[in-house]
């Protein structure tokens, strides 16, 4: 079964690219949103296996969105795909707020398709991966 | 003998007085002791009955003892008392009050009487307790009195009788000073500035007479020392015209004194505006004379000539003066004094934030408000953070456009507080111990100056610090702006690469032939753009000093093995071999190479060195090694470090490039940005390590070497294991 992935990024070109590249690999179903508010209002429990969130968005930033999403679905896996600079600082901060998230939850943009698919698999199936 | 009934009575009228005394003398059977003032000896010879009573008593064998003040006026009567009546006579200075005491009785003629006349009333008593008591009083005088012969000799030979006394009646004081002045053959006076007016009010006429005597050669002259200022300059000129010598002394002794060849007079009062003196010490003791006269000479020698001083005052030039104040209380007082008198401006540099707090506690804010009310401007510099200052300003300082407080960088914190008032006066106070709560314990020596050049040099220090504060603020704002820019630029540059790279990779396998080659070029350049973006952002961070390390503890050997493995997987050149030398050595324990470092940054450095090696080596072995080196950082302190080497067998480093290999844009490769090694160097140095490169001695290829300090905990674990 293909993993259902929510993608929220304010750049339509980015969501389009992610849908095109990740679905081409054949393992994922991508549900793209460019407006985090819209993504949130359509969000239901157990709807997705994974949410890929941009951090810097004009309407609502990725952390706020995560906070809201967690209220609806405690179990959905989350990672951030971002082009912001202070990644390590974010990682430390996120770890403090959401201890279950590990350092791999931040994926730096731009990223090679193969590498991205690899990282998403690692997040979706942490136990089947070695190391 | 039958004792008459005991009584104490007072008899009035001179007739009764004389009779009572005569009766008293006649009744005595053993002794008569008399204690009388200087007017009484003559009376015995002027009243015949009295004289007869004394002579009769002597004839009866009565012992007569007599204490009085022997003076030039009564000395002849005193001699007669001794010679005709054979009285045992002694002298006491300034004795007042009269009484006679015999073995059974006591009489005391009243003290208030005219010279040469009997008293108007008398006390009589035969009460034993009173008689005994008066006998004690008499004995006290008697033992302290000097023999009449000695005193008479002094008077006859003109020997001065030395005495020191305090006069506390303003009129008496004027009389004493007049006498001192008139009797003098030379006269030196050291006066508080206000004393000149007092002196002029009461003694100017006497002085004019002395000056006349001086012209005739009968007086040695009058000299004055005082602090000459605007307030007494007119009097000084008047005195000068009369022929009095005057000198100016800025710091006068704490007391005013006059010293003639015979006497001294001293007061500690300042006679401000000519106020009369209320207490004066007068003495003719030679030691005092000597002391005050040499004090005067010392001052006179250092005094400023009156002509020079008058010129200074009239030109408005205050002579410069530097004064060291040792007592912090005095320094504080002086600071408050000069600040309070500020007309235009007060500049103040605090040596520390604590000093400012201490000053607030002792009422500095009230003083500032007073100064502001007078229309002066106040500017204050405090070494502290901007927000600390604004907090303090909010707490304690009333807002006023005339008052500005700025922070200066803490690195500019000094041990000296500076106050400059009206660009004229300055006070520098040493900060001795900033940890003390109390101002007086924290402050040290102070130096006051009214020299304009000194004040101006402090003003220029103040102004440059003031400006520096401004620049510092601007710089901080600029840095924040730049960091924001980098963050936004990073985001904006990275985002468009994602669609290019991602979609090209999706399309690439679906097309063939020439189009596939086109896609390969697009992908390669998108990746190059990605690398360039990251490098430029890193360089900007380095230049901006905002490269931050997220340090964690990890095993360096594990990390390097992993990176090398990743590179092995990517190499598509079958003639290249990547070797980790440390993997072959059994004795190298992994836990010896723990470091505290930013993992992702180290990956960046090692990857950079490996990609370079791969880029410049067509075939052969690229070997990576990690060694441990024991290094003595300082005497006794060990700092072990890891030495990481990447050795290739490629073309080697162009000798022209070798010197600036690690600077920006140093590259011979057309595909490189020339930023990689610069970034690597910055990362290594930020970790406290070094990086360098050398061409291999066998002429084939180059070796890049960098060091990293090892984490000390690794050694501890080592020992425990």
Interface residues (C-beta under 8 A of the other chain):
Chain A: X11 X13 X14 X16 X17 X18 X20 X21 X24 X56 X83 X84 X85 X86 X88 X89 X91 X92 X108 X109 X110 X111 X112 X113 X114
Chain B: X486 X487 X490 X491 X492 X493 X494 X495 X496 X497 X498 X499 X501 X502 X503 X505 X506 X526 X527 X530 X537 X548 X550 X598 X600
